Amino acid sequence: RLDVCRTGLPTVTLPDRLVRCVRAVEVARTAEVVRTPAVPPAPAPADTLLSLRGVSARYGKHAVLEAIDLDVPHTHCVALVGESGSGKTTLARCIVGLHHDWSGEIVCEGRALGKGPRERDEEDLRRIKYVFQNPYTSLNPRKTVEQILEQPLDRFFRLGKSDRQDRIARALEDVSLGTEFA
């Protein structure tokens, strides 16, 4: 059924979904909605870096993600694209352990991940990081760039001061910044 939602965008109403789309009228004219029965996902390929199977997430009673299956092979870059509120951030938060109300399985390099940081070992915490979008809430203005970059090097690699400074200098050069930014 094709309607227009309160925002003026056309919507397609399926038996269990309401979908907003700026091209809904065009899509409805040219495509037929085909429902396929749920099939268990195939196991992740051997070269998979990150694998999600049946990941669903909620905020209280409100389901935001439902049965997400995703494989990210080694050496690949994947972009999650969607409108605001479609679940991109929630999925990322599930992967890094910042959202606890999820079910399913998340596997990184063959190791199942716990729901949150307390259920993950140090190796898991070292391998997966979240880079927040807003630098004003991500970076501590009371610390220098060097101090911020030193923290994970000290915690996860237990490097001495000289080795940490070398790694920080290389990291800054890798992103085309000089050591004066430290």
Secondary structure, DSSP 8 states (H G I E B T S, - for coil): -EEE-TTS-EEEEETTEEEE-TTHHHHHHH---------------TTEEEEEEEEEEEETTEEEEEEEEEEEETT--------TTSSHHHHHHHHHT---SEEEEEEETTEE--SSGGGS-HHHHHH-----S-HHHHS-TTS-HHHHHHHHIIIII---HHHHHHHHHHHHHHTT--GGG-
